[in-house]
Amino acid sequence: MPRTEDDSWDLATSVGATATMVAAGRAVATKAEKPLIHDPFAEPLVRAVGIEFLARWVNGDINAADIDSPDEAWGLQRMADLMSVRTPYFDAFFRDAMDAGIRQAVILASGLDARAFRLSWPAGVTVFEIDQPDVIQFKNSTLADLGAQPTADLRAVPIDLRQDWPTALREKGFDASAPSAWIAEGLLAFLPPDAQDRLLDNITGLSSAGSRLAAEIFGNKPDENGEPAPDLIAIAGERWRAHGFDVELADLRYDVERNDVAAYLGRHGWQTEAKTLNELFAANGLPEIPASAGSLADGTYYCTAIKQS
């Protein structure tokens, strides 16, 4: 179902299902022969959500090689590969921010992110998680049932990012006068262009000098003829639908022209540094996405930024 301005979801439907999908990727990546990540909470969280296709994948009942097309650049194995490089990128971002003395971390659209439970945070750190109320309630109750304990002062901010989340964040104790570290992982492509700008503006307004931000930016560049590039994730999703994953991925993202994130931040007082997805793959010894894959290969990048003043 196409997105609307006031749509809502849980972790088994619409945008929420993508949070479960990437958690499944983390679970599979954790179980790899030579894993690059370790997320012990991903698999039980995916099982608790109950999307059969994803549960079968993390259980090993579905083999990526039996579903992926060898002629296409994206599929289940690539999803696990993405989590193998994306997860440590954002983990390292938080570690570097904490080493720099920052003691406030904000995870936007936190979904099934378990960093507040699996990372070793320094003393005095507060982690704020922002997401829809039902999503936060489900994750935290599931982790509590597992006996998991947060490794920092975890404060849930149950609110839709389309609402007045800055006020809700402050009410939970966020201090805009102190430096903070923010991540927007797997988020921006699901926002309309104006909502992306508002989000970045709000982060900027809440960030004192020295604050940091890390974001994932999915490519949406047209092909050499000016036509929309093939949506490889949606194409793979159609194959997954044939195996029971009843979510139309092509309807969820806003693949329209928007401000470039790094450039936008640079104009608003941030010093930025970017790495492409293929650079992350290469740095971790994983095969790069071929150039023929279009915007997924040459337009997807990861950006870190430091607020200058």
N, C-alpha and C positions, 0 to 999 in steps of 0.2 A: 504494500500500500504506500503511495507517495506521501512524503512528509507534509505536515501542515504546521502553521504557526503555534498551535496549542496542543500538538500531539503529546502523548505520554506513552510510557512503556515500562515493562519489567525486564528482568534479565533473560527472558525467553522470547521476547518479541522485539521487533523494530530495532532501534539503535541499541537497546539493551542486549540483544542477542549478539551484537558484535563484541561487547565486553566479555561475554561468555566464550565467544569464538577465540579471542586473543588469549584468554585464560587457558583454553584448551591447547593453543599453540605453546604457551609456556609450560604446560604440563608435559606435552610431548617432547619439547626441547629439553626439559629436565631429565627425561628418561632416555635421552640419546646415548649412544655408545660412548662418546666423549663429550659430555655436556658442557656448554659454555655458561649455563645458568643453573641455579638451584632454587626452585620455588615449590616447597613442599605443600603449600596451601592451594595451589592451582587445581590439582586433580580433584580433591574432595569438594571444592567449591563448584566445579563444573558438574560433578555428579549430583550435587544438591539442586542445581538449577533444573536438571532433568531434560535437557534437549538430547534426545536419543542419539542422533547422529554424532554429536560432539562427545557424548559419554562413551560411545563405542570407539571413537578415535583414541581418546585418552586411555581407554582400557586395553587397547591393542587389538580390538576386534575388527577394526578397519585399518587396512594398510594403505598408506598414501600412494604407493606404487600401483595399486589396483584401481585407483580412482583418477589420479593425475594423468593428464595427456602429455606424452613426451614431446609433442609438437608445440606446446604452449609454455609461456614463461612464468606462469603462476599456478599454484595449486596448494594442496595441503602441506607438502614438504616445504614449499617456499614460505608458507605461513609459519611453520615451526622454525625455519631458518631466520625469518624476520624477528621472531621473538628472541632467538638466540643472540641477536646483535642489538636489537632495540632495548631490551631489558637492561643489559649491563651499561648501555649508554646513559640511560636515565639514572640508574643506580650510582654510577660514577659521578654524575652531575651533582646528586645530593651529597655524596661523600666529599667532593671538592668544596661545596658550599659550606658544609659543616666544618671542614678543616679551616675555612676562612673566617670562622667565628659566627656564622649565621645560625640562629636557633629557632627560626620559624620556617616550616615547610608547608606548602599548599599544593595539594593534588587536586586538580580540576577534573571534573567528570571521572571520579575515582573508580567507578565500576567495581571490578573484582580485584583491583590492585591490593596487594598485601604487604606493601613496603613498610607500613607501620608495625608489622608483626615480624618480618623476616630480616630487615636490615638492623645493623648494630648502630643505633643512634647515640651520640654523646649525651651526657647528662644535661638536663635542662632544655631539651628540644621539645617543641610542640609541633605535632603534625595535624594539619587541618585537612579533612577530606570533604569535598563538595560533590554532591550528586543528588539525584531525585530521592525523596524520602524512602520510597519502597526499596530502592536499590541498596541504600545504606543499611536499612533495617535488616534486609535479607542477609547481606554479607556479614554484618557484625553478629547477628544471632547465630548464623552458621558457624562462624569462627569460635564463638563462645561455646557452642555445643562440642566443638572439637577440643576444647580446653586451651585454645590459643590465647596468649596474652600479648598485648602490644608492648613494643620495646621502647616506646616514647610516650609522651603525654598526647594521646590521640583524642581529637575533638571532631566529632561529626558535625557537618553543616548541611542538614537535609533540605536542600532547596534546588529548584530548577535554575540553571544558569541564565535562563531568559527572564528571571525575576530579579529582585534587588538583593543579589547575593553579597555585594560588598557590605551592606548593612548587617546581614545575617552573619557574615564572617567576623566583623568587628564585635558583634554581640557575643560571640564565642571566645573573645579574648584576643583576637588578632590586633597587633600593635603596628599601625602604619608608620610610626616614627622609627621603628627598628628594621634593619634589613631582613629580607625574606627571600626564600627560594621557591619558585613556582615551576610546575611542569604541566604542559598541555600535551599529553601523550594520546595519540589516536582520537583527537577531539576536533581539530579545526575543520577538517573536511566535512564534518556533519553540521557545521554552522553556515548560514547564509553569509555572504560577504559583509553586509552591514553589521551582523552579529559578531563576526570575527573581529572587526575593527573596534566595536564596543568592548569586547572582552579585553583586547589588548590595551585599550584606553583605560579601562578600570584597573587592570594590573599595574599600569604605569602610575595611575593616581594613588595606588595603595603602596607603592614601592619607594622606599627611601634610597638614597645613594648607596651603592654597593649591593643592592638586591640583585638577584639572578633569576633568569627564566630559561627554560629549555622547552622546545616545541618540536613536534613532528609535522612536516608539511608534505602532503601528498601532491604529486605532480598532476596538473590538469592542463598542460600545454597542448595546443593543437598540433597536428602532424605537419609535415613539410608543405602540404597543400592547403593548410589553414583549416582543415576539418578536425572535428573532435577525435582525439586518439582513442583507439579501442580500450574499453574498460576491462582490463584483464582480470581484475578481481571479480567483477560481475559475471564475466564469462565462466570463470572457474566456479562461481556460486551457482550457476545454472546446472553444472554437473553435480554439485553437492545436493542441489534440490532433488535430483533424480534418485538420490540415496537417502532422502528423508529430511534434509536440512531446509525447512520450509520458511526461509527468509529471503526476500528479494533484495539482494544487496544493492542492485542498481538504483533502487528507489530511495536509499537512505542518505547518500552523500549529495552535497551541493556542488557538482562539478561545473562551476560557472566562473567567469572571470572575477578575480578578486585581487586585493592588494597583496603584493609579495610580503611575507611576514618579516624577513630579515630587513628588507628595505624600509618597511613601515616602522619597525622598531628603531632603526637607525635615525629616522627623521624625528623620533620622539625621545631622544636622549639615551638610547641604549647602544653599547658597543657590542657588535655581534660577530659570531664565528659559525660557519656552516660546514657540514659534511654531507655528502650525498649518500644515499642508501648503498650504492655500489662501493663507495669508499669504506663503509662499515663492513660490508660483506668481505671485501678484500682484506681488511685489517684483521679479520677473524678467521681467515682461511676458508671462506665459503665461496662458491661460484657466484660470479656477478650476473646480474640480469642483462641479457643481450640488448644492444642498442635498438634492435628491431622491436623491442617491447614498448618503445615510445616513451610517453611521459612517466611511466612507472620507473623506467631506468634513468632518465636524464632530468626528471623534474621533481622527484621525491628527495627531500633532504631533511637534515636535522640541524636545528639552530640553537646555540646557547647565546645568552646575552647578559651583560652586566650594566646596571643603571649607573649613569655617570654623575647625575646631579639631581 
